[in-house]
Amino acid sequence: MSRSPTDITELYAPQFEQFGLELRSKGPTFTGEVANDRANGRAWIMPISPTCLVMEHFITPTHDMHLTEYTPSPMHA
């Protein structure tokens, strides 16, 4: 990504990277397309606040994959 990740960005960016989809900043939104040996598709993401976003994605894996979801553990003060 071309700007520093926010907390919410860290939740979704690694999942797109598994497909080889690199998100690029276009003003307030992030977009990306992928067409490789792992997947075909596109994504559009707009963070609205540090804890809210709007996302649309259409990604089709080209073969069976082990997909990993990452959820950071809450930080305690």
Buried (B, 14 or more C-beta within 10 A) or exposed (E): BEEEEBEBBEBBBEBBBBBEBBBEEEEEBBBBEBEEEBBBBBBBBBBEEEEEBEEEBEBEEEEEEEEEEEEEEEEEE
